[in-house]
Amino acid sequence: MDLLQFTRHFESAIESVTPGSLQPVSEFRHEIAGWDSLAALSVLAMIDAEYEVTVKANDFIACETIADVFKLVEAQKN
C-alpha cells in the first residue's frame, strides 16, 4: 500500500475535493471545505471498498492527517 495512492483515493472519495489538492500531511478536517459526517462516511466507505478494512469511528476521529488514517488502515491490514 502506497501513501500517495491512498491520498488520491482519499481525495476521490469526497466530491468537493480537487484531485491533487491534498498531501499526506494535510489535516483533512481543516483543509477540506465543508468537511462533515457525510465526507467522513465517504472516506470510511472508500477504505472498506479499496482496502477491505473496517475502521472504527473512534479510531478515525483520533486521526489528524491523511497519513494518520493511512497508518491506521495499514496497521489493520497487517
Distance bins in CASP14 RR format, pairs under 12 A and 6 or more apart:
PFRMAT RR
TARGET T0000
AUTHOR 0000-0000-0000
RMODE 2
METHOD distances of the structure
MODEL  1
1 7 0 0 0 0 0 1 0 0 0 0 0
1 9 0 0 0 0 0 1 0 0 0 0 0
1 47 0 0 0 0 0 1 0 0 0 0 0
1 50 0 0 0 0 1 0 0 0 0 0 0
1 51 1 0 0 1 0 0 0 0 0 0 0
1 52 0 0 0 0 0 1 0 0 0 0 0
1 53 0 0 0 0 1 0 0 0 0 0 0
1 69 0 0 0 0 0 1 0 0 0 0 0
1 70 1 0 0 1 0 0 0 0 0 0 0
1 71 0 0 0 0 0 1 0 0 0 0 0
1 72 0 0 0 0 0 1 0 0 0 0 0
1 73 1 0 0 1 0 0 0 0 0 0 0
1 74 1 0 1 0 0 0 0 0 0 0 0
1 75 0 0 0 0 0 1 0 0 0 0 0
1 76 0 0 0 0 0 1 0 0 0 0 0
1 77 1 0 0 1 0 0 0 0 0 0 0
1 78 0 0 0 0 1 0 0 0 0 0 0
2 8 0 0 0 0 1 0 0 0 0 0 0
2 9 0 0 0 0 1 0 0 0 0 0 0
2 24 0 0 0 0 0 1 0 0 0 0 0
2 50 0 0 0 0 0 1 0 0 0 0 0
2 51 0 0 0 0 0 1 0 0 0 0 0
2 67 0 0 0 0 0 1 0 0 0 0 0
2 70 0 0 0 0 1 0 0 0 0 0 0
2 73 0 0 0 0 0 1 0 0 0 0 0
2 74 0 0 0 0 0 1 0 0 0 0 0
3 9 0 0 0 0 0 1 0 0 0 0 0
3 10 0 0 0 0 0 1 0 0 0 0 0
3 22 0 0 0 0 0 1 0 0 0 0 0
3 23 0 0 0 0 1 0 0 0 0 0 0
3 24 1 0 1 0 0 0 0 0 0 0 0
3 25 0 0 0 0 0 1 0 0 0 0 0
3 26 0 0 0 0 0 1 0 0 0 0 0
3 65 0 0 0 0 0 1 0 0 0 0 0
3 66 0 0 0 0 1 0 0 0 0 0 0
3 67 1 0 0 1 0 0 0 0 0 0 0
3 68 0 0 0 0 0 1 0 0 0 0 0
3 69 0 0 0 0 0 1 0 0 0 0 0
3 70 1 0 1 0 0 0 0 0 0 0 0
3 71 0 0 0 0 1 0 0 0 0 0 0
3 73 0 0 0 0 0 1 0 0 0 0 0
3 74 0 0 0 0 1 0 0 0 0 0 0
4 10 0 0 0 0 0 1 0 0 0 0 0
4 11 0 0 0 0 0 1 0 0 0 0 0
4 20 0 0 0 0 1 0 0 0 0 0 0
4 22 0 0 0 0 0 1 0 0 0 0 0
4 23 0 0 0 0 1 0 0 0 0 0 0
4 24 1 0 0 1 0 0 0 0 0 0 0
4 25 0 0 0 0 0 1 0 0 0 0 0
4 66 0 0 0 0 1 0 0 0 0 0 0
4 67 0 0 0 0 0 1 0 0 0 0 0
4 70 0 0 0 0 1 0 0 0 0 0 0
5 11 0 0 0 0 0 1 0 0 0 0 0
5 12 0 0 0 0 0 1 0 0 0 0 0
5 24 0 0 0 0 0 1 0 0 0 0 0
5 50 0 0 0 0 1 0 0 0 0 0 0
5 51 0 0 0 0 0 1 0 0 0 0 0
5 66 0 0 0 0 0 1 0 0 0 0 0
5 70 0 0 0 0 1 0 0 0 0 0 0
5 73 0 0 0 0 0 1 0 0 0 0 0
6 12 0 0 0 0 0 1 0 0 0 0 0
6 13 0 0 0 0 0 1 0 0 0 0 0
6 22 0 0 0 0 0 1 0 0 0 0 0
6 23 0 0 0 0 0 1 0 0 0 0 0
6 24 1 0 0 1 0 0 0 0 0 0 0
6 26 0 0 0 0 0 1 0 0 0 0 0
6 43 0 0 0 0 0 1 0 0 0 0 0
6 46 0 0 0 0 1 0 0 0 0 0 0
6 47 0 0 0 0 1 0 0 0 0 0 0
6 50 0 0 0 0 1 0 0 0 0 0 0
6 51 0 0 0 0 1 0 0 0 0 0 0
6 53 0 0 0 0 0 1 0 0 0 0 0
6 65 0 0 0 0 0 1 0 0 0 0 0
6 66 1 0 0 1 0 0 0 0 0 0 0
6 67 0 0 0 0 1 0 0 0 0 0 0
6 68 0 0 0 0 0 1 0 0 0 0 0
6 69 1 0 0 1 0 0 0 0 0 0 0
6 70 1 0 1 0 0 0 0 0 0 0 0
6 71 0 0 0 0 1 0 0 0 0 0 0
6 72 0 0 0 0 0 1 0 0 0 0 0
6 73 1 0 0 1 0 0 0 0 0 0 0
6 74 0 0 0 0 1 0 0 0 0 0 0
6 77 0 0 0 0 0 1 0 0 0 0 0
7 13 0 0 0 0 0 1 0 0 0 0 0
7 14 0 0 0 0 0 1 0 0 0 0 0
7 17 0 0 0 0 0 1 0 0 0 0 0
7 19 0 0 0 0 0 1 0 0 0 0 0
7 20 0 0 0 0 1 0 0 0 0 0 0
7 21 0 0 0 0 0 1 0 0 0 0 0
7 22 1 0 1 0 0 0 0 0 0 0 0
7 23 1 0 0 1 0 0 0 0 0 0 0
7 24 1 0 1 0 0 0 0 0 0 0 0
7 25 0 0 0 0 1 0 0 0 0 0 0
7 26 1 0 0 1 0 0 0 0 0 0 0
7 28 0 0 0 0 1 0 0 0 0 0 0
7 31 0 0 0 0 0 1 0 0 0 0 0
7 43 0 0 0 0 0 1 0 0 0 0 0
7 46 0 0 0 0 0 1 0 0 0 0 0
7 65 0 0 0 0 1 0 0 0 0 0 0
7 66 1 0 1 0 0 0 0 0 0 0 0
7 67 0 0 0 0 1 0 0 0 0 0 0
7 68 0 0 0 0 0 1 0 0 0 0 0
7 69 0 0 0 0 1 0 0 0 0 0 0
7 70 1 0 0 1 0 0 0 0 0 0 0
7 73 0 0 0 0 0 1 0 0 0 0 0
8 14 0 0 0 0 0 1 0 0 0 0 0
8 17 0 0 0 0 0 1 0 0 0 0 0
8 18 0 0 0 0 0 1 0 0 0 0 0
8 19 1 0 0 1 0 0 0 0 0 0 0
8 20 1 0 0 1 0 0 0 0 0 0 0
8 21 0 0 0 0 0 1 0 0 0 0 0
8 22 0 0 0 0 1 0 0 0 0 0 0
8 23 0 0 0 0 0 1 0 0 0 0 0
8 24 0 0 0 0 0 1 0 0 0 0 0
8 46 0 0 0 0 0 1 0 0 0 0 0
8 50 0 0 0 0 0 1 0 0 0 0 0
8 66 0 0 0 0 0 1 0 0 0 0 0
8 70 0 0 0 0 0 1 0 0 0 0 0
9 17 0 0 0 0 0 1 0 0 0 0 0
9 19 0 0 0 0 0 1 0 0 0 0 0
9 20 0 0 0 0 0 1 0 0 0 0 0
9 22 0 0 0 0 0 1 0 0 0 0 0
9 24 0 0 0 0 0 1 0 0 0 0 0
9 42 0 0 0 0 0 1 0 0 0 0 0
9 43 0 0 0 0 1 0 0 0 0 0 0
9 45 0 0 0 0 0 1 0 0 0 0 0
9 46 1 0 1 0 0 0 0 0 0 0 0
9 47 0 0 0 0 1 0 0 0 0 0 0
9 48 0 0 0 0 0 1 0 0 0 0 0
9 49 0 0 0 0 1 0 0 0 0 0 0
9 50 1 0 1 0 0 0 0 0 0 0 0
9 51 0 0 0 0 1 0 0 0 0 0 0
9 66 0 0 0 0 1 0 0 0 0 0 0
9 69 0 0 0 0 0 1 0 0 0 0 0
9 70 0 0 0 0 1 0 0 0 0 0 0
9 73 0 0 0 0 0 1 0 0 0 0 0
10 17 0 0 0 0 1 0 0 0 0 0 0
10 19 0 0 0 0 0 1 0 0 0 0 0
10 20 0 0 0 0 0 1 0 0 0 0 0
10 21 0 0 0 0 0 1 0 0 0 0 0
10 22 1 0 0 1 0 0 0 0 0 0 0
10 23 0 0 0 0 0 1 0 0 0 0 0
10 24 0 0 0 0 1 0 0 0 0 0 0
10 26 0 0 0 0 1 0 0 0 0 0 0
10 28 1 0 0 1 0 0 0 0 0 0 0
10 31 0 0 0 0 0 1 0 0 0 0 0
10 32 0 0 0 0 1 0 0 0 0 0 0
10 35 0 0 0 0 0 1 0 0 0 0 0
10 39 0 0 0 0 0 1 0 0 0 0 0
10 40 0 0 0 0 0 1 0 0 0 0 0
10 42 0 0 0 0 1 0 0 0 0 0 0
10 43 1 0 0 1 0 0 0 0 0 0 0
10 44 0 0 0 0 0 1 0 0 0 0 0
10 45 0 0 0 0 0 1 0 0 0 0 0
10 46 1 0 0 1 0 0 0 0 0 0 0
10 47 0 0 0 0 1 0 0 0 0 0 0
10 50 0 0 0 0 1 0 0 0 0 0 0
10 51 0 0 0 0 0 1 0 0 0 0 0
10 60 0 0 0 0 0 1 0 0 0 0 0
10 63 0 0 0 0 0 1 0 0 0 0 0
10 65 0 0 0 0 0 1 0 0 0 0 0
10 66 1 0 1 0 0 0 0 0 0 0 0
10 67 0 0 0 0 0 1 0 0 0 0 0
10 68 0 0 0 0 0 1 0 0 0 0 0
10 69 1 0 0 1 0 0 0 0 0 0 0
10 70 0 0 0 0 1 0 0 0 0 0 0
10 73 0 0 0 0 0 1 0 0 0 0 0
11 17 1 0 1 0 0 0 0 0 0 0 0
11 18 1 0 0 1 0 0 0 0 0 0 0
11 19 1 0 1 0 0 0 0 0 0 0 0
11 20 1 0 0 1 0 0 0 0 0 0 0
11 21 1 0 0 1 0 0 0 0 0 0 0
11 22 1 0 1 0 0 0 0 0 0 0 0
11 23 0 0 0 0 0 1 0 0 0 0 0
11 24 0 0 0 0 0 1 0 0 0 0 0
11 26 0 0 0 0 1 0 0 0 0 0 0
11 28 0 0 0 0 1 0 0 0 0 0 0
11 31 0 0 0 0 0 1 0 0 0 0 0
11 32 0 0 0 0 1 0 0 0 0 0 0
11 39 0 0 0 0 0 1 0 0 0 0 0
11 42 0 0 0 0 0 1 0 0 0 0 0
11 43 0 0 0 0 1 0 0 0 0 0 0
11 46 0 0 0 0 1 0 0 0 0 0 0
11 66 0 0 0 0 1 0 0 0 0 0 0
12 18 0 0 0 0 0 1 0 0 0 0 0
12 19 1 0 0 1 0 0 0 0 0 0 0
12 20 0 0 0 0 1 0 0 0 0 0 0
12 21 0 0 0 0 0 1 0 0 0 0 0
12 22 0 0 0 0 0 1 0 0 0 0 0
12 42 0 0 0 0 1 0 0 0 0 0 0
12 43 0 0 0 0 0 1 0 0 0 0 0
12 45 0 0 0 0 0 1 0 0 0 0 0
12 46 1 0 0 1 0 0 0 0 0 0 0
12 49 0 0 0 0 0 1 0 0 0 0 0
12 50 0 0 0 0 1 0 0 0 0 0 0
13 19 0 0 0 0 0 1 0 0 0 0 0
13 22 0 0 0 0 0 1 0 0 0 0 0
13 28 0 0 0 0 0 1 0 0 0 0 0
13 32 0 0 0 0 0 1 0 0 0 0 0
13 38 0 0 0 0 0 1 0 0 0 0 0
13 39 1 0 0 1 0 0 0 0 0 0 0
13 40 0 0 0 0 1 0 0 0 0 0 0
13 41 0 0 0 0 1 0 0 0 0 0 0
13 42 1 0 1 0 0 0 0 0 0 0 0
13 43 1 0 1 0 0 0 0 0 0 0 0
13 44 0 0 0 0 1 0 0 0 0 0 0
13 45 1 0 0 1 0 0 0 0 0 0 0
13 46 1 1 0 0 0 0 0 0 0 0 0
13 47 0 0 0 0 1 0 0 0 0 0 0
13 48 0 0 0 0 0 1 0 0 0 0 0
13 49 0 0 0 0 1 0 0 0 0 0 0
13 50 0 0 0 0 1 0 0 0 0 0 0
13 51 0 0 0 0 0 1 0 0 0 0 0
13 66 0 0 0 0 0 1 0 0 0 0 0
13 69 0 0 0 0 0 1 0 0 0 0 0
14 21 0 0 0 0 0 1 0 0 0 0 0
14 22 0 0 0 0 1 0 0 0 0 0 0
14 26 0 0 0 0 0 1 0 0 0 0 0
14 28 0 0 0 0 1 0 0 0 0 0 0
14 29 0 0 0 0 0 1 0 0 0 0 0
14 31 0 0 0 0 0 1 0 0 0 0 0
14 32 1 0 0 1 0 0 0 0 0 0 0
14 33 0 0 0 0 0 1 0 0 0 0 0
14 34 0 0 0 0 1 0 0 0 0 0 0
14 35 0 0 0 0 1 0 0 0 0 0 0
14 36 0 0 0 0 0 1 0 0 0 0 0
14 38 0 0 0 0 1 0 0 0 0 0 0
14 39 1 0 1 0 0 0 0 0 0 0 0
14 40 0 0 0 0 1 0 0 0 0 0 0
14 41 0 0 0 0 0 1 0 0 0 0 0
14 42 1 0 1 0 0 0 0 0 0 0 0
14 43 1 0 0 1 0 0 0 0 0 0 0
14 44 0 0 0 0 0 1 0 0 0 0 0
14 45 0 0 0 0 0 1 0 0 0 0 0
14 46 0 0 0 0 1 0 0 0 0 0 0
14 66 0 0 0 0 0 1 0 0 0 0 0
15 32 0 0 0 0 0 1 0 0 0 0 0
15 33 0 0 0 0 0 1 0 0 0 0 0
15 34 0 0 0 0 0 1 0 0 0 0 0
15 36 0 0 0 0 0 1 0 0 0 0 0
15 38 0 0 0 0 1 0 0 0 0 0 0
15 39 0 0 0 0 1 0 0 0 0 0 0
15 42 1 0 0 1 0 0 0 0 0 0 0
15 43 0 0 0 0 0 1 0 0 0 0 0
16 22 0 0 0 0 0 1 0 0 0 0 0
16 28 0 0 0 0 0 1 0 0 0 0 0
16 31 0 0 0 0 0 1 0 0 0 0 0
16 32 1 0 0 1 0 0 0 0 0 0 0
16 33 1 0 0 1 0 0 0 0 0 0 0
16 34 1 0 0 1 0 0 0 0 0 0 0
16 35 0 0 0 0 1 0 0 0 0 0 0
16 36 0 0 0 0 0 1 0 0 0 0 0
16 38 0 0 0 0 0 1 0 0 0 0 0
16 39 1 0 0 1 0 0 0 0 0 0 0
16 42 0 0 0 0 0 1 0 0 0 0 0
17 26 0 0 0 0 1 0 0 0 0 0 0
17 28 0 0 0 0 1 0 0 0 0 0 0
17 31 0 0 0 0 1 0 0 0 0 0 0
17 32 1 0 1 0 0 0 0 0 0 0 0
17 33 0 0 0 0 1 0 0 0 0 0 0
17 34 0 0 0 0 0 1 0 0 0 0 0
17 35 0 0 0 0 1 0 0 0 0 0 0
17 39 0 0 0 0 1 0 0 0 0 0 0
17 42 0 0 0 0 0 1 0 0 0 0 0
17 43 0 0 0 0 0 1 0 0 0 0 0
17 46 0 0 0 0 0 1 0 0 0 0 0
17 66 0 0 0 0 0 1 0 0 0 0 0
18 31 0 0 0 0 0 1 0 0 0 0 0
18 32 0 0 0 0 0 1 0 0 0 0 0
18 33 0 0 0 0 0 1 0 0 0 0 0
20 26 0 0 0 0 0 1 0 0 0 0 0
20 66 0 0 0 0 0 1 0 0 0 0 0
21 28 0 0 0 0 0 1 0 0 0 0 0
21 31 0 0 0 0 1 0 0 0 0 0 0
21 32 0 0 0 0 1 0 0 0 0 0 0
21 33 0 0 0 0 0 1 0 0 0 0 0
21 66 0 0 0 0 0 1 0 0 0 0 0
22 28 1 0 0 1 0 0 0 0 0 0 0
22 29 0 0 0 0 0 1 0 0 0 0 0
22 30 0 0 0 0 0 1 0 0 0 0 0
22 31 1 0 0 1 0 0 0 0 0 0 0
22 32 1 0 0 1 0 0 0 0 0 0 0
22 33 0 0 0 0 0 1 0 0 0 0 0
22 35 0 0 0 0 0 1 0 0 0 0 0
22 43 0 0 0 0 0 1 0 0 0 0 0
22 65 0 0 0 0 1 0 0 0 0 0 0
22 66 1 0 0 1 0 0 0 0 0 0 0
22 67 0 0 0 0 0 1 0 0 0 0 0
22 69 0 0 0 0 0 1 0 0 0 0 0
22 70 0 0 0 0 0 1 0 0 0 0 0
23 31 0 0 0 0 1 0 0 0 0 0 0
23 65 0 0 0 0 1 0 0 0 0 0 0
23 66 1 0 0 1 0 0 0 0 0 0 0
23 67 0 0 0 0 1 0 0 0 0 0 0
23 70 0 0 0 0 0 1 0 0 0 0 0
24 63 0 0 0 0 0 1 0 0 0 0 0
24 64 0 0 0 0 0 1 0 0 0 0 0
24 65 1 0 0 1 0 0 0 0 0 0 0
24 66 1 0 1 0 0 0 0 0 0 0 0
24 67 1 0 1 0 0 0 0 0 0 0 0
24 68 0 0 0 0 1 0 0 0 0 0 0
24 69 0 0 0 0 1 0 0 0 0 0 0
24 70 1 0 0 1 0 0 0 0 0 0 0
24 71 0 0 0 0 0 1 0 0 0 0 0
25 31 0 0 0 0 1 0 0 0 0 0 0
25 64 0 0 0 0 1 0 0 0 0 0 0
25 65 1 0 1 0 0 0 0 0 0 0 0
25 66 1 0 0 1 0 0 0 0 0 0 0
25 67 1 0 0 1 0 0 0 0 0 0 0
25 68 0 0 0 0 1 0 0 0 0 0 0
25 69 0 0 0 0 0 1 0 0 0 0 0
25 70 0 0 0 0 0 1 0 0 0 0 0
26 32 0 0 0 0 1 0 0 0 0 0 0
26 35 0 0 0 0 0 1 0 0 0 0 0
26 63 0 0 0 0 0 1 0 0 0 0 0
26 64 0 0 0 0 1 0 0 0 0 0 0
26 65 1 0 0 1 0 0 0 0 0 0 0
26 66 1 0 1 0 0 0 0 0 0 0 0
26 67 0 0 0 0 1 0 0 0 0 0 0
26 68 0 0 0 0 0 1 0 0 0 0 0
26 69 0 0 0 0 0 1 0 0 0 0 0
26 70 0 0 0 0 0 1 0 0 0 0 0
27 35 0 0 0 0 0 1 0 0 0 0 0
27 63 0 0 0 0 1 0 0 0 0 0 0
27 64 1 0 1 0 0 0 0 0 0 0 0
27 65 1 0 1 0 0 0 0 0 0 0 0
27 66 0 0 0 0 1 0 0 0 0 0 0
27 67 0 0 0 0 0 1 0 0 0 0 0
27 68 0 0 0 0 1 0 0 0 0 0 0
27 69 0 0 0 0 0 1 0 0 0 0 0
28 34 0 0 0 0 0 1 0 0 0 0 0
28 35 1 0 0 1 0 0 0 0 0 0 0
28 36 0 0 0 0 0 1 0 0 0 0 0
28 39 0 0 0 0 1 0 0 0 0 0 0
28 40 0 0 0 0 1 0 0 0 0 0 0
28 42 0 0 0 0 0 1 0 0 0 0 0
28 43 0 0 0 0 1 0 0 0 0 0 0
28 60 0 0 0 0 0 1 0 0 0 0 0
28 61 0 0 0 0 0 1 0 0 0 0 0
28 63 0 0 0 0 1 0 0 0 0 0 0
28 64 0 0 0 0 1 0 0 0 0 0 0
28 65 1 0 0 1 0 0 0 0 0 0 0
28 66 1 0 1 0 0 0 0 0 0 0 0
28 67 0 0 0 0 0 1 0 0 0 0 0
28 68 0 0 0 0 1 0 0 0 0 0 0
28 69 1 0 0 1 0 0 0 0 0 0 0
28 70 0 0 0 0 0 1 0 0 0 0 0
29 35 1 0 1 0 0 0 0 0 0 0 0
29 36 0 0 0 0 1 0 0 0 0 0 0
29 37 0 0 0 0 0 1 0 0 0 0 0
29 39 0 0 0 0 1 0 0 0 0 0 0
29 40 0 0 0 0 1 0 0 0 0 0 0
29 43 0 0 0 0 0 1 0 0 0 0 0
29 60 0 0 0 0 0 1 0 0 0 0 0
29 61 0 0 0 0 1 0 0 0 0 0 0
29 62 0 0 0 0 0 1 0 0 0 0 0
29 63 0 0 0 0 1 0 0 0 0 0 0
29 64 1 0 0 1 0 0 0 0 0 0 0
29 65 0 0 0 0 1 0 0 0 0 0 0
29 66 0 0 0 0 0 1 0 0 0 0 0
29 68 0 0 0 0 0 1 0 0 0 0 0
29 69 0 0 0 0 0 1 0 0 0 0 0
30 64 0 0 0 0 1 0 0 0 0 0 0
30 65 0 0 0 0 0 1 0 0 0 0 0
30 66 0 0 0 0 0 1 0 0 0 0 0
31 39 0 0 0 0 0 1 0 0 0 0 0
31 64 0 0 0 0 0 1 0 0 0 0 0
31 65 0 0 0 0 1 0 0 0 0 0 0
31 66 0 0 0 0 1 0 0 0 0 0 0
32 38 0 0 0 0 0 1 0 0 0 0 0
32 39 1 0 0 1 0 0 0 0 0 0 0
32 40 0 0 0 0 0 1 0 0 0 0 0
32 42 0 0 0 0 0 1 0 0 0 0 0
32 43 0 0 0 0 1 0 0 0 0 0 0
32 66 0 0 0 0 0 1 0 0 0 0 0
33 39 0 0 0 0 0 1 0 0 0 0 0
34 40 0 0 0 0 0 1 0 0 0 0 0
35 41 0 0 0 0 0 1 0 0 0 0 0
35 42 0 0 0 0 0 1 0 0 0 0 0
35 43 0 0 0 0 1 0 0 0 0 0 0
36 42 0 0 0 0 1 0 0 0 0 0 0
36 43 0 0 0 0 0 1 0 0 0 0 0
37 43 0 0 0 0 0 1 0 0 0 0 0
37 44 0 0 0 0 0 1 0 0 0 0 0
37 57 0 0 0 0 1 0 0 0 0 0 0
37 60 0 0 0 0 0 1 0 0 0 0 0
37 61 0 0 0 0 0 1 0 0 0 0 0
38 44 0 0 0 0 0 1 0 0 0 0 0
38 45 0 0 0 0 0 1 0 0 0 0 0
39 45 0 0 0 0 0 1 0 0 0 0 0
39 46 0 0 0 0 0 1 0 0 0 0 0
39 60 0 0 0 0 0 1 0 0 0 0 0
40 46 0 0 0 0 0 1 0 0 0 0 0
40 47 0 0 0 0 0 1 0 0 0 0 0
40 55 0 0 0 0 0 1 0 0 0 0 0
40 57 0 0 0 0 1 0 0 0 0 0 0
40 59 0 0 0 0 0 1 0 0 0 0 0
40 60 1 0 0 1 0 0 0 0 0 0 0
40 61 0 0 0 0 1 0 0 0 0 0 0
40 63 0 0 0 0 0 1 0 0 0 0 0
40 69 0 0 0 0 0 1 0 0 0 0 0
41 47 0 0 0 0 0 1 0 0 0 0 0
41 48 0 0 0 0 0 1 0 0 0 0 0
41 55 0 0 0 0 0 1 0 0 0 0 0
41 57 0 0 0 0 1 0 0 0 0 0 0
41 60 0 0 0 0 0 1 0 0 0 0 0
42 48 0 0 0 0 0 1 0 0 0 0 0
42 49 0 0 0 0 0 1 0 0 0 0 0
42 60 0 0 0 0 0 1 0 0 0 0 0
43 49 0 0 0 0 0 1 0 0 0 0 0
43 50 0 0 0 0 0 1 0 0 0 0 0
43 51 0 0 0 0 0 1 0 0 0 0 0
43 53 0 0 0 0 0 1 0 0 0 0 0
43 55 0 0 0 0 1 0 0 0 0 0 0
43 57 0 0 0 0 0 1 0 0 0 0 0
43 60 1 0 0 1 0 0 0 0 0 0 0
43 61 0 0 0 0 0 1 0 0 0 0 0
43 63 0 0 0 0 1 0 0 0 0 0 0
43 66 0 0 0 0 1 0 0 0 0 0 0
43 69 1 0 0 1 0 0 0 0 0 0 0
43 70 0 0 0 0 0 1 0 0 0 0 0
43 72 0 0 0 0 0 1 0 0 0 0 0
43 73 0 0 0 0 0 1 0 0 0 0 0
44 50 0 0 0 0 0 1 0 0 0 0 0
44 51 0 0 0 0 0 1 0 0 0 0 0
44 53 0 0 0 0 1 0 0 0 0 0 0
44 54 0 0 0 0 1 0 0 0 0 0 0
44 55 1 0 1 0 0 0 0 0 0 0 0
44 56 0 0 0 0 1 0 0 0 0 0 0
44 57 1 0 0 1 0 0 0 0 0 0 0
44 59 0 0 0 0 0 1 0 0 0 0 0
44 60 1 0 0 1 0 0 0 0 0 0 0
44 61 0 0 0 0 0 1 0 0 0 0 0
44 63 0 0 0 0 0 1 0 0 0 0 0
44 69 0 0 0 0 1 0 0 0 0 0 0
44 72 0 0 0 0 0 1 0 0 0 0 0
44 73 0 0 0 0 0 1 0 0 0 0 0
45 51 0 0 0 0 0 1 0 0 0 0 0
45 53 0 0 0 0 0 1 0 0 0 0 0
45 54 0 0 0 0 0 1 0 0 0 0 0
45 55 0 0 0 0 0 1 0 0 0 0 0
45 60 0 0 0 0 0 1 0 0 0 0 0
46 52 0 0 0 0 0 1 0 0 0 0 0
46 53 0 0 0 0 0 1 0 0 0 0 0
46 55 0 0 0 0 0 1 0 0 0 0 0
46 60 0 0 0 0 0 1 0 0 0 0 0
46 66 0 0 0 0 0 1 0 0 0 0 0
46 69 0 0 0 0 0 1 0 0 0 0 0
46 73 0 0 0 0 0 1 0 0 0 0 0
47 53 1 0 1 0 0 0 0 0 0 0 0
47 54 1 0 0 1 0 0 0 0 0 0 0
47 55 1 0 1 0 0 0 0 0 0 0 0
47 56 0 0 0 0 0 1 0 0 0 0 0
47 57 0 0 0 0 0 1 0 0 0 0 0
47 59 0 0 0 0 0 1 0 0 0 0 0
47 60 0 0 0 0 1 0 0 0 0 0 0
47 63 0 0 0 0 0 1 0 0 0 0 0
47 66 0 0 0 0 0 1 0 0 0 0 0
47 69 1 0 0 1 0 0 0 0 0 0 0
47 70 0 0 0 0 1 0 0 0 0 0 0
47 72 0 0 0 0 1 0 0 0 0 0 0
47 73 1 0 1 0 0 0 0 0 0 0 0
47 74 0 0 0 0 0 1 0 0 0 0 0
47 76 0 0 0 0 1 0 0 0 0 0 0
47 77 0 0 0 0 1 0 0 0 0 0 0
48 54 1 0 1 0 0 0 0 0 0 0 0
48 55 1 0 0 1 0 0 0 0 0 0 0
48 56 0 0 0 0 0 1 0 0 0 0 0
48 60 0 0 0 0 0 1 0 0 0 0 0
48 73 0 0 0 0 1 0 0 0 0 0 0
48 76 0 0 0 0 0 1 0 0 0 0 0
48 77 0 0 0 0 0 1 0 0 0 0 0
50 70 0 0 0 0 0 1 0 0 0 0 0
50 73 0 0 0 0 1 0 0 0 0 0 0
50 77 0 0 0 0 0 1 0 0 0 0 0
51 69 0 0 0 0 0 1 0 0 0 0 0
51 70 0 0 0 0 1 0 0 0 0 0 0
51 72 0 0 0 0 0 1 0 0 0 0 0
51 73 1 0 1 0 0 0 0 0 0 0 0
51 74 0 0 0 0 1 0 0 0 0 0 0
51 75 0 0 0 0 0 1 0 0 0 0 0
51 76 0 0 0 0 1 0 0 0 0 0 0
51 77 1 0 0 1 0 0 0 0 0 0 0
51 78 0 0 0 0 0 1 0 0 0 0 0
52 73 0 0 0 0 1 0 0 0 0 0 0
52 76 0 0 0 0 1 0 0 0 0 0 0
52 77 1 0 0 1 0 0 0 0 0 0 0
53 59 0 0 0 0 0 1 0 0 0 0 0
53 60 0 0 0 0 0 1 0 0 0 0 0
53 69 0 0 0 0 0 1 0 0 0 0 0
53 70 0 0 0 0 0 1 0 0 0 0 0
53 71 0 0 0 0 0 1 0 0 0 0 0
53 72 0 0 0 0 1 0 0 0 0 0 0
53 73 1 0 1 0 0 0 0 0 0 0 0
53 74 0 0 0 0 1 0 0 0 0 0 0
53 75 0 0 0 0 1 0 0 0 0 0 0
53 76 1 0 1 0 0 0 0 0 0 0 0
53 77 1 0 1 0 0 0 0 0 0 0 0
53 78 0 0 0 0 0 1 0 0 0 0 0
54 60 0 0 0 0 0 1 0 0 0 0 0
54 72 0 0 0 0 0 1 0 0 0 0 0
54 73 0 0 0 0 1 0 0 0 0 0 0
54 76 1 0 0 1 0 0 0 0 0 0 0
54 77 0 0 0 0 0 1 0 0 0 0 0
55 61 0 0 0 0 0 1 0 0 0 0 0
55 62 0 0 0 0 0 1 0 0 0 0 0
55 63 0 0 0 0 1 0 0 0 0 0 0
55 68 0 0 0 0 0 1 0 0 0 0 0
55 69 1 0 0 1 0 0 0 0 0 0 0
55 70 0 0 0 0 0 1 0 0 0 0 0
55 71 0 0 0 0 0 1 0 0 0 0 0
55 72 1 0 0 1 0 0 0 0 0 0 0
55 73 1 0 0 1 0 0 0 0 0 0 0
55 74 0 0 0 0 0 1 0 0 0 0 0
55 75 0 0 0 0 0 1 0 0 0 0 0
55 76 1 0 0 1 0 0 0 0 0 0 0
55 77 0 0 0 0 0 1 0 0 0 0 0
56 62 0 0 0 0 1 0 0 0 0 0 0
56 63 0 0 0 0 0 1 0 0 0 0 0
56 72 0 0 0 0 1 0 0 0 0 0 0
56 73 0 0 0 0 0 1 0 0 0 0 0
56 76 0 0 0 0 1 0 0 0 0 0 0
57 63 0 0 0 0 0 1 0 0 0 0 0
57 72 0 0 0 0 0 1 0 0 0 0 0
58 72 0 0 0 0 0 1 0 0 0 0 0
59 68 0 0 0 0 1 0 0 0 0 0 0
59 69 0 0 0 0 1 0 0 0 0 0 0
59 71 0 0 0 0 0 1 0 0 0 0 0
59 72 1 0 1 0 0 0 0 0 0 0 0
59 73 0 0 0 0 1 0 0 0 0 0 0
59 75 0 0 0 0 1 0 0 0 0 0 0
59 76 0 0 0 0 1 0 0 0 0 0 0
60 66 0 0 0 0 0 1 0 0 0 0 0
60 68 0 0 0 0 1 0 0 0 0 0 0
60 69 1 0 0 1 0 0 0 0 0 0 0
60 70 0 0 0 0 0 1 0 0 0 0 0
60 71 0 0 0 0 0 1 0 0 0 0 0
60 72 1 0 0 1 0 0 0 0 0 0 0
60 73 0 0 0 0 1 0 0 0 0 0 0
60 76 0 0 0 0 0 1 0 0 0 0 0
61 68 0 0 0 0 0 1 0 0 0 0 0
61 69 0 0 0 0 0 1 0 0 0 0 0
61 72 0 0 0 0 0 1 0 0 0 0 0
62 68 1 0 0 1 0 0 0 0 0 0 0
62 69 0 0 0 0 1 0 0 0 0 0 0
62 71 0 0 0 0 0 1 0 0 0 0 0
62 72 0 0 0 0 1 0 0 0 0 0 0
63 69 1 0 1 0 0 0 0 0 0 0 0
63 70 0 0 0 0 1 0 0 0 0 0 0
63 71 0 0 0 0 1 0 0 0 0 0 0
63 72 1 0 0 1 0 0 0 0 0 0 0
63 73 0 0 0 0 1 0 0 0 0 0 0
63 75 0 0 0 0 0 1 0 0 0 0 0
64 71 0 0 0 0 0 1 0 0 0 0 0
64 72 0 0 0 0 0 1 0 0 0 0 0
65 71 0 0 0 0 1 0 0 0 0 0 0
65 72 0 0 0 0 0 1 0 0 0 0 0
66 72 0 0 0 0 0 1 0 0 0 0 0
66 73 0 0 0 0 0 1 0 0 0 0 0
67 73 0 0 0 0 0 1 0 0 0 0 0
67 74 0 0 0 0 0 1 0 0 0 0 0
68 74 0 0 0 0 0 1 0 0 0 0 0
68 75 0 0 0 0 0 1 0 0 0 0 0
69 75 0 0 0 0 0 1 0 0 0 0 0
69 76 0 0 0 0 0 1 0 0 0 0 0
70 76 0 0 0 0 0 1 0 0 0 0 0
70 77 0 0 0 0 0 1 0 0 0 0 0
71 77 0 0 0 0 0 1 0 0 0 0 0
71 78 0 0 0 0 0 1 0 0 0 0 0
72 78 0 0 0 0 0 1 0 0 0 0 0
END
